Amino acid sequence: GQFNVSKSFTASTARFGEWPYTAYGDKVASFGHTSSVLQNQGGYALLQLENGSTFLNSKESISFKINDAEKMKLKNNGDFIVLDRMAIGEENIILGSKLTVDGRVYISDHMVDDEKGFTGAFLENPNYQDYLLWVEEGIVCFDLAITELADWPDYVFRNDYKLLSLKE
């Protein structure tokens, strides 16, 4: 391997391990196990480019450990695995939960390019604006009752609703 330092450990030319000059140019700071990582033949590499972009490359997976205990893993097939608990948009995880989300959640298995998040007539309806979970295609579970918003008996709160007497 080689050890070169030029100016600093920013993307000048700091290199640790086997790393050839690459398509990224010669202004790359890198830490690498083998030069074959670019050809996806094994090894690992950490690259920082002159423009500030940082890459972590591995043939198999990248694991994040704390005190030698694996907490997260990013696999080369795109799977991102959190082995304990996770929060999105929030630092405080609700006790007993595996996932805490601060903000709307949209679940779909057929998102297309022209869908840009929460759009459409259902958002223009004020009855839907306070809901945080949107699921397309349905939910499978036990002990859950789902009804149409139009079927909710909110009409009993209108001023013109005639309440039945106790005798009726």
N, CA, C and O atoms as a DFTB+ gen file, in Angstrom:
672 C
 N C O
     1  1       0.826      -1.182       0.000
     2  2       0.000       0.000       0.000
     3  2       0.865       1.238       0.000
     4  3       2.087       1.169      -0.130
     5  1       0.219       2.349       0.146
     6  2       0.943       3.611       0.139
     7  2       0.360       4.545       1.170
     8  3      -0.758       4.348       1.646
     9  1       1.116       5.555       1.508
    10  2       0.668       6.565       2.454
    11  2       1.125       7.903       1.919
    12  3       2.315       8.218       1.957
    13  1       0.194       8.690       1.424
    14  2       0.494      10.020       0.902
    15  2      -0.370      11.043       1.611
    16  3      -1.567      10.821       1.790
    17  1       0.202      12.137       2.010
    18  2      -0.578      13.222       2.579
    19  2      -0.142      14.495       1.875
    20  3       1.047      14.806       1.809
    21  1      -1.105      15.219       1.355
    22  2      -0.811      16.486       0.702
    23  2      -1.743      17.526       1.289
    24  3      -2.952      17.444       1.073
    25  1      -1.243      18.475       2.004
    26  2      -1.983      19.566       2.646
    27  2      -2.758      19.074       3.864
    28  3      -2.366      19.372       4.992
    29  1      -3.849      18.329       3.669
    30  2      -4.674      17.900       4.804
    31  2      -5.425      16.639       4.419
    32  3      -5.225      16.092       3.335
    33  1      -6.282      16.187       5.305
    34  2      -7.065      14.993       5.023
    35  2      -8.375      15.314       4.334
    36  3      -9.235      14.443       4.211
    37  1      -8.542      16.529       3.890
    38  2      -9.677      16.799       3.016
    39  2      -9.335      16.211       1.664
    40  3      -8.298      15.566       1.517
    41  1     -10.171      16.418       0.693
    42  2      -9.959      15.751      -0.595
    43  2      -8.798      16.358      -1.364
    44  3      -8.989      16.924      -2.441
    45  1      -7.617      16.246      -0.825
    46  2      -6.415      16.654      -1.558
    47  2      -5.800      15.405      -2.167
    48  3      -6.074      15.090      -3.325
    49  1      -4.980      14.691      -1.419
    50  2      -4.459      13.411      -1.908
    51  2      -4.016      12.541      -0.738
    52  3      -2.922      11.980      -0.795
    53  1      -4.798      12.404       0.300
    54  2      -4.457      11.509       1.403
    55  2      -4.924      10.113       1.025
    56  3      -6.096       9.917       0.705
    57  1      -4.014       9.137       1.060
    58  2      -4.369       7.775       0.660
    59  2      -3.813       6.788       1.684
    60  3      -2.648       6.868       2.074
    61  1      -4.656       5.866       2.106
    62  2      -4.251       4.787       3.000
    63  2      -4.639       3.484       2.327
    64  3      -5.801       3.321       1.953
    65  1      -3.738       2.575       2.161
    66  2      -4.050       1.292       1.546
    67  2      -3.873       1.342       0.047
    68  3      -3.364       2.318      -0.503
    69  1      -4.300       0.276      -0.609
    70  2      -4.157       0.165      -2.057
    71  2      -5.252       0.965      -2.732
    72  3      -6.431       0.637      -2.605
    73  1      -4.877       1.999      -3.439
    74  2      -5.889       2.794      -4.135
    75  2      -5.261       3.490      -5.326
    76  3      -4.418       4.371      -5.154
    77  1      -5.657       3.109      -6.528
    78  2      -5.077       3.757      -7.706
    79  2      -5.757       5.094      -7.961
    80  3      -6.809       5.385      -7.391
    81  1      -5.153       5.898      -8.814
    82  2      -5.852       7.089      -9.270
    83  2      -7.035       6.617     -10.090
    84  3      -6.898       5.719     -10.922
    85  1      -8.168       7.199      -9.869
    86  2      -9.404       6.665     -10.425
    87  2     -10.052       7.651     -11.363
    88  3      -9.506       8.711     -11.668
    89  1     -11.232       7.272     -11.813
    90  2     -12.040       8.152     -12.652
    91  2     -12.445       9.409     -11.892
    92  3     -12.880      10.389     -12.497
    93  1     -12.303       9.383     -10.557
    94  2     -12.638      10.558      -9.762
    95  2     -11.555      11.625      -9.863
    96  3     -11.767      12.756      -9.428
    97  1     -10.408      11.289     -10.426
    98  2      -9.321      12.245     -10.547
    99  2      -8.298      12.060      -9.446
   100  3      -8.376      11.106      -8.671
   101  1      -7.347      12.964      -9.376
   102  2      -6.286      12.817      -8.386
   103  2      -6.541      13.626      -7.121
   104  3      -5.700      13.618      -6.222
   105  1      -7.650      14.313      -7.020
   106  2      -7.977      15.086      -5.825
   107  2      -8.968      14.300      -4.980
   108  3     -10.113      14.716      -4.802
   109  1      -8.519      13.155      -4.460
   110  2      -9.370      12.237      -3.716
   111  2      -8.655      11.844      -2.437
   112  3      -7.491      11.446      -2.481
   113  1      -9.324      11.946      -1.301
   114  2      -8.811      11.386      -0.058
   115  2      -9.468      10.028       0.093
   116  3     -10.687       9.913      -0.031
   117  1      -8.670       8.988       0.361
   118  2      -9.259       7.652       0.399
   119  2      -8.630       6.801       1.476
   120  3      -7.471       6.982       1.850
   121  1      -9.420       5.876       1.961
   122  2      -8.962       4.828       2.847
   123  2      -9.488       3.554       2.220
   124  3     -10.703       3.383       2.117
   125  1      -8.615       2.654       1.798
   126  2      -9.103       1.495       1.072
   127  2      -8.400       0.226       1.453
   128  3      -7.225       0.247       1.818
   129  1      -9.108      -0.887       1.373
   130  2      -8.551      -2.205       1.617
   131  2      -7.971      -2.785       0.347
   132  3      -6.934      -3.449       0.378
   133  1      -8.637      -2.538      -0.778
   134  2      -8.145      -3.060      -2.038
   135  2      -8.613      -2.181      -3.178
   136  3      -9.695      -1.597      -3.119
   137  1      -7.810      -2.087      -4.202
   138  2      -8.170      -1.242      -5.340
   139  2      -9.280      -1.843      -6.175
   140  3      -9.864      -1.146      -7.006
   141  1      -9.592      -3.120      -5.982
   142  2     -10.623      -3.767      -6.801
   143  2     -12.036      -3.416      -6.360
   144  3     -12.999      -3.875      -6.973
   145  1     -12.183      -2.612      -5.309
   146  2     -13.525      -2.278      -4.845
   147  2     -14.308      -1.509      -5.906
   148  3     -15.530      -1.644      -5.980
   149  1     -13.637      -0.714      -6.720
   150  2     -14.355       0.011      -7.771
   151  2     -14.947      -0.929      -8.807
   152  3     -15.972      -0.619      -9.414
   153  1     -14.313      -2.071      -9.014
   154  2     -14.845      -3.050      -9.955
   155  2     -15.784      -4.025      -9.249
   156  3     -16.165      -5.040      -9.833
   157  1     -16.163      -3.737      -8.004
   158  2     -17.082      -4.546      -7.205
   159  2     -16.553      -5.971      -7.031
   160  3     -17.313      -6.934      -7.126
   161  1     -15.253      -6.102      -6.778
   162  2     -14.639      -7.415      -6.618
   163  2     -14.222      -7.676      -5.177
   164  3     -13.437      -8.594      -4.935
   165  1     -14.697      -6.935      -4.247
   166  2     -14.351      -7.171      -2.857
   167  2     -13.659      -5.977      -2.249
   168  3     -13.406      -4.974      -2.915
   169  1     -13.357      -6.102      -0.968
   170  2     -12.697      -5.018      -0.270
   171  2     -13.666      -3.926       0.129
   172  3     -14.882      -4.079       0.015
   173  1     -13.116      -2.830       0.595
   174  2     -13.930      -1.686       0.981
   175  2     -13.126      -0.427       0.729
   176  3     -11.905      -0.475       0.575
   177  1     -13.803       0.674       0.688
   178  2     -13.113       1.945       0.488
   179  2     -13.954       3.086       1.015
   180  3     -15.183       3.052       0.955
   181  1     -13.286       4.082       1.525
   182  2     -13.914       5.333       1.923
   183  2     -13.266       6.420       1.079
   184  3     -12.043       6.558       1.073
   185  1     -14.071       7.181       0.377
   186  2     -13.571       8.227      -0.519
   187  2     -14.177       9.562      -0.137
   188  3     -15.364       9.640       0.181
   189  1     -13.383      10.600      -0.167
   190  2     -13.922      11.949      -0.083
   191  2     -13.380      12.714      -1.275
   192  3     -12.169      12.804      -1.478
   193  1     -14.300      13.267      -2.064
   194  2     -13.910      13.997      -3.261
   195  2     -13.690      15.467      -2.942
   196  3     -14.104      15.960      -1.893
   197  1     -13.043      16.147      -3.847
   198  2     -12.738      17.561      -3.673
   199  2     -14.007      18.392      -3.518
   200  3     -13.991      19.414      -2.832
   201  1     -15.116      17.967      -4.151
   202  2     -16.366      18.730      -4.066
   203  2     -17.121      18.492      -2.763
   204  3     -18.198      19.053      -2.565
   205  1     -16.569      17.663      -1.869
   206  2     -17.204      17.416      -0.584
   207  2     -18.026      16.148      -0.539
   208  3     -18.454      15.748       0.544
   209  1     -18.269      15.493      -1.670
   210  2     -19.009      14.234      -1.683
   211  2     -18.193      13.153      -0.984
   212  3     -16.975      13.082      -1.142
   213  1     -18.875      12.313      -0.211
   214  2     -18.215      11.218       0.488
   215  2     -18.896       9.912       0.114
   216  3     -20.124       9.839       0.068
   217  1     -18.102       8.881      -0.153
   218  2     -18.620       7.568      -0.521
   219  2     -18.036       6.525       0.417
   220  3     -16.874       6.617       0.811
   221  1     -18.834       5.544       0.771
   222  2     -18.359       4.368       1.484
   223  2     -18.742       3.184       0.622
   224  3     -19.927       2.952       0.380
   225  1     -17.772       2.440       0.161
   226  2     -17.983       1.398      -0.832
   227  2     -17.655       0.031      -0.247
   228  3     -16.664      -0.104       0.471
   229  1     -18.460      -0.978      -0.535
   230  2     -18.192      -2.338      -0.099
   231  2     -18.888      -3.307      -1.039
   232  3     -19.963      -3.004      -1.555
   233  1     -18.286      -4.476      -1.269
   234  2     -18.902      -5.478      -2.139
   235  2     -20.108      -6.124      -1.469
   236  3     -21.106      -6.393      -2.137
   237  1     -20.042      -6.375      -0.183
   238  2     -21.098      -7.105       0.519
   239  2     -22.078      -6.175       1.229
   240  3     -23.214      -6.007       0.786
   241  1     -21.639      -5.574       2.325
   242  2     -22.517      -4.715       3.111
   243  2     -21.670      -3.795       3.972
   244  3     -20.474      -4.017       4.165
   245  1     -22.310      -2.768       4.480
   246  2     -21.671      -1.829       5.389
   247  2     -22.442      -1.902       6.692
   248  3     -23.656      -1.696       6.706
   249  1     -21.758      -2.192       7.784
   250  2     -22.408      -2.315       9.082
   251  2     -22.017      -1.146       9.973
   252  3     -20.906      -0.624       9.885
   253  1     -22.940      -0.749      10.825
   254  2     -22.698       0.289      11.814
   255  2     -22.790      -0.384      13.178
   256  3     -23.824      -0.950      13.531
   257  1     -21.711      -0.320      13.935
   258  2     -21.655      -0.999      15.223
   259  2     -21.387       0.003      16.334
   260  3     -20.728       1.022      16.129
   261  1     -21.913      -0.307      17.517
   262  2     -21.623       0.444      18.731
   263  2     -21.206      -0.586      19.772
   264  3     -21.943      -1.537      20.032
   265  1     -20.039      -0.406      20.365
   266  2     -19.485      -1.377      21.316
   267  2     -19.526      -2.792      20.756
   268  3     -19.898      -3.728      21.464
   269  1     -19.152      -2.954      19.513
   270  2     -19.074      -4.234      18.812
   271  2     -20.435      -4.900      18.580
   272  3     -20.489      -6.056      18.161
   273  1     -21.518      -4.197      18.843
   274  2     -22.858      -4.734      18.579
   275  2     -23.404      -4.084      17.313
   276  3     -23.500      -2.860      17.222
   277  1     -23.760      -4.916      16.339
   278  2     -24.270      -4.390      15.072
   279  2     -25.633      -3.738      15.292
   280  3     -26.534      -4.348      15.868
   281  1     -25.778      -2.510      14.836
   282  2     -27.022      -1.751      15.001
   283  2     -27.742      -1.535      13.678
   284  3     -28.971      -1.572      13.631
   285  1     -26.984      -1.306      12.587
   286  2     -27.577      -1.080      11.268
   287  2     -26.700      -1.735      10.220
   288  3     -25.499      -1.928      10.413
   289  1     -27.335      -2.073       9.100
   290  2     -26.584      -2.659       7.993
   291  2     -27.186      -2.174       6.685
   292  3     -28.403      -2.179       6.505
   293  1     -26.313      -1.754       5.776
   294  2     -26.707      -1.390       4.421
   295  2     -26.100      -2.439       3.504
   296  3     -24.881      -2.529       3.362
   297  1     -26.981      -3.241       2.877
   298  2     -26.509      -4.337       2.036
   299  2     -26.368      -3.870       0.594
   300  3     -26.983      -2.881       0.194
   301  1     -25.561      -4.578      -0.183
   302  2     -25.302      -4.154      -1.558
   303  2     -26.517      -4.313      -2.463
   304  3     -26.503      -3.803      -3.584
   305  1     -27.562      -4.998      -2.021
   306  2     -28.789      -5.108      -2.823
   307  2     -29.765      -3.974      -2.537
   308  3     -30.863      -3.952      -3.094
   309  1     -29.378      -3.025      -1.671
   310  2     -30.232      -1.887      -1.363
   311  2     -31.000      -2.022      -0.063
   312  3     -31.617      -1.053       0.379
   313  1     -30.983      -3.192       0.565
   314  2     -31.667      -3.367       1.843
   315  2     -30.986      -2.517       2.907
   316  3     -29.759      -2.496       3.004
   317  1     -31.787      -1.821       3.699
   318  2     -31.278      -1.052       4.832
   319  2     -31.937      -1.635       6.061
   320  3     -33.157      -1.558       6.201
   321  1     -31.162      -2.211       6.948
   322  2     -31.694      -2.953       8.081
   323  2     -31.320      -2.228       9.365
   324  3     -30.144      -1.973       9.622
   325  1     -32.322      -1.898      10.165
   326  2     -32.114      -1.334      11.493
   327  2     -32.444      -2.447      12.473
   328  3     -33.568      -2.949      12.482
   329  1     -31.491      -2.836      13.288
   330  2     -31.652      -4.015      14.127
   331  2     -32.273      -3.722      15.484
   332  3     -32.539      -4.658      16.238
   333  1     -32.508      -2.494      15.817
   334  2     -33.100      -2.183      17.110
   335  2     -34.314      -1.290      16.910
   336  3     -35.392      -1.787      16.585
   337  1     -34.166      -0.005      17.094
   338  2     -35.277       0.929      16.941
   339  2     -34.842       2.066      16.043
   340  3     -33.648       2.315      15.881
   341  1     -35.823       2.768      15.449
   342  2     -35.503       3.822      14.492
   343  2     -36.484       4.976      14.630
   344  3     -37.668       4.768      14.894
   345  1     -35.985       6.190      14.451
   346  2     -36.832       7.380      14.440
   347  2     -36.586       8.138      13.147
   348  3     -35.453       8.242      12.678
   349  1     -37.660       8.663      12.579
   350  2     -37.577       9.480      11.371
   351  2     -38.199      10.826      11.701
   352  3     -39.371      10.894      12.071
   353  1     -37.432      11.890      11.571
   354  2     -37.932      13.231      11.838
   355  2     -38.098      13.539      13.314
   356  3     -38.721      14.538      13.673
   357  1     -37.553      12.699      14.166
   358  2     -37.748      12.847      15.604
   359  2     -36.572      12.181      16.314
   360  3     -36.134      11.109      15.897
   361  1     -36.058      12.790      17.365
   362  2     -34.963      12.177      18.115
   363  2     -35.453      11.270      19.231
   364  3     -34.721      10.378      19.660
   365  1     -36.667      11.475      19.708
   366  2     -37.195      10.682      20.812
   367  2     -38.022       9.527      20.266
   368  3     -39.025       9.743      19.586
   369  1     -37.606       8.313      20.559
   370  2     -38.339       7.127      20.125
   371  2     -39.336       6.762      21.212
   372  3     -38.989       6.707      22.392
   373  1     -40.564       6.517      20.813
   374  2     -41.600       6.121      21.763
   375  2     -41.221       4.765      22.353
   376  3     -40.958       3.819      21.611
   377  1     -41.191       4.665      23.673
   378  2     -40.805       3.420      24.332
   379  2     -41.687       2.270      23.864
   380  3     -42.902       2.420      23.731
   381  1     -41.072       1.135      23.620
   382  2     -41.795      -0.050      23.186
   383  2     -42.031      -0.124      21.688
   384  3     -42.559      -1.121      21.195
   385  1     -41.649       0.914      20.956
   386  2     -41.881       0.902      19.509
   387  2     -40.577       0.631      18.768
   388  3     -39.494       0.946      19.262
   389  1     -40.690       0.055      17.602
   390  2     -39.528      -0.156      16.735
   391  2     -39.330       1.024      15.798
   392  3     -38.218       1.257      15.325
   393  1     -40.410       1.783      15.520
   394  2     -40.339       2.902      14.585
   395  2     -41.170       4.062      15.112
   396  3     -42.342       3.895      15.449
   397  1     -40.557       5.237      15.180
   398  2     -41.244       6.470      15.539
   399  2     -41.084       7.427      14.366
   400  3     -39.970       7.676      13.908
   401  1     -42.204       7.962      13.882
   402  2     -42.176       8.860      12.732
   403  2     -42.864      10.162      13.110
   404  3     -43.991      10.153      13.605
   405  1     -42.187      11.281      12.878
   406  2     -42.784      12.596      13.070
   407  2     -43.091      13.146      11.683
   408  3     -42.196      13.623      10.986
   409  1     -44.339      13.080      11.293
   410  2     -44.758      13.529       9.966
   411  2     -45.639      12.487       9.300
   412  3     -45.831      11.388       9.820
   413  1     -46.167      12.847       8.151
   414  2     -47.056      11.949       7.425
   415  2     -46.299      10.753       6.859
   416  3     -45.136      10.860       6.469
   417  1     -46.985       9.611       6.825
   418  2     -46.422       8.385       6.273
   419  2     -47.325       7.925       5.146
   420  3     -48.542       7.835       5.308
   421  1     -46.724       7.636       4.007
   422  2     -47.458       7.173       2.834
   423  2     -46.904       5.809       2.458
   424  3     -45.698       5.668       2.257
   425  1     -47.767       4.802       2.360
   426  2     -47.338       3.446       2.041
   427  2     -48.002       3.019       0.750
   428  3     -49.227       3.039       0.638
   429  1     -47.193       2.633      -0.228
   430  2     -47.704       2.189      -1.522
   431  2     -46.676       1.273      -2.154
   432  3     -45.475       1.441      -1.944
   433  1     -47.142       0.304      -2.928
   434  2     -46.199      -0.564      -3.628
   435  2     -46.123      -0.244      -5.108
   436  3     -45.500      -0.985      -5.869
   437  1     -46.741       0.838      -5.525
   438  2     -46.726       1.180      -6.952
   439  2     -46.579       2.676      -7.186
   440  3     -47.271       3.245      -8.030
   441  1     -45.683       3.315      -6.445
   442  2     -45.426       4.742      -6.634
   443  2     -44.847       4.961      -8.025
   444  3     -43.923       4.262      -8.440
   445  1     -45.390       5.921      -8.730
   446  2     -44.899       6.226     -10.073
   447  2     -44.277       7.615     -10.077
   448  3     -44.461       8.392      -9.140
   449  1     -43.537       7.919     -11.142
   450  2     -42.782       9.172     -11.205
   451  2     -43.636      10.416     -11.044
   452  3     -43.186      11.397     -10.452
   453  1     -44.878      10.396     -11.568
   454  2     -45.677      11.618     -11.503
   455  2     -46.354      11.810     -10.151
   456  3     -46.986      12.844      -9.934
   457  1     -46.244      10.853      -9.237
   458  2     -46.774      11.028      -7.888
   459  2     -45.703      11.728      -7.062
   460  3     -44.628      11.172      -6.834
   461  1     -45.986      12.912      -6.626
   462  2     -45.004      13.705      -5.891
   463  2     -45.449      13.875      -4.446
   464  3     -45.494      14.997      -3.942
   465  1     -45.774      12.791      -3.783
   466  2     -46.189      12.883      -2.394
   467  2     -47.695      13.015      -2.281
   468  3     -48.437      12.414      -3.058
   469  1     -48.142      13.792      -1.324
   470  2     -49.554      13.899      -1.019
   471  2     -50.226      14.910      -1.931
   472  3     -50.261      16.102      -1.624
   473  1     -50.752      14.444      -3.037
   474  2     -51.464      15.305      -3.966
   475  2     -52.793      14.654      -4.293
   476  3     -52.990      13.473      -4.006
   477  1     -53.686      15.387      -4.875
   478  2     -54.943      14.821      -5.321
   479  2     -56.131      15.381      -4.581
   480  3     -55.996      16.172      -3.648
   481  1     -57.302      14.950      -5.021
   482  2     -58.555      15.469      -4.475
   483  2     -58.726      15.133      -3.002
   484  3     -59.334      15.904      -2.261
   485  1     -58.198      13.991      -2.565
   486  2     -58.386      13.617      -1.164
   487  2     -57.722      14.603      -0.216
   488  3     -58.156      14.725       0.929
   489  1     -56.685      15.310      -0.650
   490  2     -56.057      16.302       0.217
   491  2     -56.818      17.610       0.248
   492  3     -56.693      18.384       1.197
   493  1     -57.603      17.861      -0.778
   494  2     -58.393      19.086      -0.801
   495  2     -59.586      18.988       0.139
   496  3     -60.161      20.010       0.513
   497  1     -59.964      17.781       0.521
   498  2     -61.070      17.568       1.438
   499  2     -60.579      17.848       2.858
   500  3     -59.656      17.176       3.318
   501  1     -61.165      18.821       3.570
   502  2     -60.692      19.164       4.911
   503  2     -60.827      18.014       5.911
   504  3     -60.153      18.018       6.941
   505  1     -61.688      17.027       5.624
   506  2     -61.823      15.883       6.528
   507  2     -60.558      15.030       6.582
   508  3     -60.363      14.283       7.541
   509  1     -59.701      15.127       5.576
   510  2     -58.516      14.275       5.500
   511  2     -57.236      14.958       5.979
   512  3     -56.218      14.283       6.129
   513  1     -57.247      16.240       6.219
   514  2     -56.009      16.977       6.451
   515  2     -55.310      16.655       7.767
   516  3     -54.113      16.910       7.896
   517  1     -56.011      16.111       8.733
   518  2     -55.396      15.829      10.029
   519  2     -54.857      14.410      10.150
   520  3     -54.387      14.023      11.219
   521  1     -54.915      13.632       9.083
   522  2     -54.487      12.239       9.153
   523  2     -53.032      12.099       8.748
   524  3     -52.573      12.752       7.810
   525  1     -52.307      11.243       9.460
   526  2     -50.872      11.105       9.259
   527  2     -50.467       9.807       8.569
   528  3     -49.317       9.685       8.146
   529  1     -51.361       8.839       8.439
   530  2     -51.013       7.570       7.808
   531  2     -51.911       7.329       6.613
   532  3     -53.136       7.324       6.728
   533  1     -51.277       7.128       5.453
   534  2     -51.983       6.823       4.211
   535  2     -51.473       5.474       3.725
   536  3     -50.269       5.294       3.542
   537  1     -52.379       4.527       3.515
   538  2     -52.008       3.198       3.044
   539  2     -52.843       2.878       1.823
   540  3     -54.072       2.902       1.882
   541  1     -52.178       2.576       0.710
   542  2     -52.890       2.135      -0.486
   543  2     -52.997       0.621      -0.451
   544  3     -52.150      -0.050       0.139
   545  1     -54.022       0.086      -1.075
   546  2     -54.237      -1.352      -1.242
   547  2     -54.739      -2.046       0.008
   548  3     -55.011      -3.245      -0.054
   549  1     -54.880      -1.375       1.136
   550  2     -55.483      -1.990       2.306
   551  2     -54.495      -2.403       3.379
   552  3     -53.279      -2.362       3.191
   553  1     -55.058      -2.801       4.511
   554  2     -54.291      -3.220       5.683
   555  2     -54.849      -4.552       6.146
   556  3     -56.065      -4.739       6.159
   557  1     -53.989      -5.476       6.524
   558  2     -54.417      -6.746       7.089
   559  2     -54.044      -6.724       8.561
   560  3     -52.875      -6.553       8.908
   561  1     -55.045      -6.898       9.436
   562  2     -54.782      -6.924      10.872
   563  2     -56.004      -7.477      11.593
   564  3     -57.039      -7.720      10.972
   565  1     -55.888      -7.673      12.886
   566  2     -56.993      -8.121      13.715
   567  2     -57.482      -6.946      14.558
   568  3     -56.705      -6.055      14.900
   569  1     -58.773      -6.947      14.890
   570  2     -59.371      -5.959      15.789
   571  2     -59.208      -4.522      15.317
   572  3     -58.803      -3.649      16.086
   573  1     -59.521      -4.284      14.063
   574  2     -59.466      -2.936      13.525
   575  2     -60.744      -2.685      12.749
   576  3     -61.121      -3.486      11.893
   577  1     -61.408      -1.590      13.039
   578  2     -62.614      -1.216      12.304
   579  2     -62.301       0.000      11.453
   580  3     -61.807       1.010      11.955
   581  1     -62.588      -0.100      10.169
   582  2     -62.360       1.009       9.246
   583  2     -63.689       1.376       8.622
   584  3     -64.461       0.503       8.225
   585  1     -63.954       2.661       8.536
   586  2     -65.215       3.122       7.974
   587  2     -64.945       4.269       7.013
   588  3     -63.885       4.891       7.069
   589  1     -65.882       4.546       6.149
   590  2     -65.798       5.701       5.259
   591  2     -66.026       6.963       6.078
   592  3     -66.814       6.950       7.023
   593  1     -65.357       8.036       5.736
   594  2     -65.578       9.295       6.445
   595  2     -67.024       9.745       6.342
   596  3     -67.561      10.348       7.271
   597  1     -67.652       9.453       5.215
   598  2     -69.049       9.848       5.033
   599  2     -69.966       9.098       5.991
   600  3     -71.061       9.571       6.295
   601  1     -69.531       7.926       6.473
   602  2     -70.352       7.117       7.373
   603  2     -70.183       7.488       8.841
   604  3     -70.922       6.988       9.689
   605  1     -69.238       8.342       9.151
   606  2     -69.045       8.716      10.536
   607  2     -70.258       9.517      11.005
   608  3     -70.736      10.383      10.273
   609  1     -70.757       9.254      12.189
   610  2     -71.981       9.920      12.660
   611  2     -71.746      11.326      13.204
   612  3     -72.294      11.682      14.247
   613  1     -70.946      12.120      12.520
   614  2     -70.703      13.490      12.969
   615  2     -71.953      14.360      12.881
   616  3     -72.025      15.419      13.505
   617  1     -72.925      13.914      12.111
   618  2     -74.153      14.704      11.960
   619  2     -74.871      14.883      13.292
   620  3     -75.674      15.807      13.419
   621  1     -74.617      14.040      14.287
   622  2     -75.300      14.184      15.576
   623  2     -74.851      15.439      16.315
   624  3     -75.499      15.847      17.279
   625  1     -73.755      16.058      15.884
   626  2     -73.269      17.268      16.537
   627  2     -73.776      18.542      15.872
   628  3     -73.501      19.640      16.353
   629  1     -74.501      18.411      14.789
   630  2     -75.043      19.595      14.118
   631  2     -76.174      20.195      14.950
   632  3     -76.888      19.483      15.657
   633  1     -76.324      21.516      14.855
   634  2     -77.372      22.213      15.610
   635  2     -78.770      21.777      15.206
   636  3     -79.689      21.800      16.024
   637  1     -78.939      21.375      13.939
   638  2     -80.284      21.017      13.475
   639  2     -80.602      19.526      13.673
   640  3     -81.664      19.071      13.248
   641  1     -79.711      18.765      14.304
   642  2     -79.984      17.346      14.529
   643  2     -80.983      17.188      15.671
   644  3     -80.816      17.758      16.749
   645  1     -82.033      16.394      15.406
   646  2     -83.057      16.164      16.426
   647  2     -82.676      14.915      17.216
   648  3     -82.709      13.798      16.701
   649  1     -82.315      15.132      18.469
   650  2     -81.911      14.049      19.345
   651  2     -83.141      13.272      19.787
   652  3     -84.151      13.862      20.170
   653  1     -83.055      11.957      19.734
   654  2     -84.175      11.126      20.173
   655  2     -84.321      11.230      21.686
   656  3     -83.339      11.400      22.408
   657  1     -85.545      11.126      22.145
   658  2     -85.774      11.142      23.592
   659  2     -85.402       9.777      24.160
   660  3     -85.228       8.816      23.411
   661  1     -85.283       9.692      25.463
   662  2     -84.942       8.422      26.096
   663  2     -86.040       7.386      25.887
   664  3     -85.746       6.193      25.809
   665  1     -87.289       7.811      25.796
   666  2     -88.396       6.879      25.570
   667  2     -88.313       6.264      24.183
   668  3     -88.640       5.091      23.999
   669  1     -87.880       7.047      23.213
   670  2     -87.798       6.540      21.838
   671  2     -86.670       5.558      21.736
   672  3     -86.424       5.010      20.662
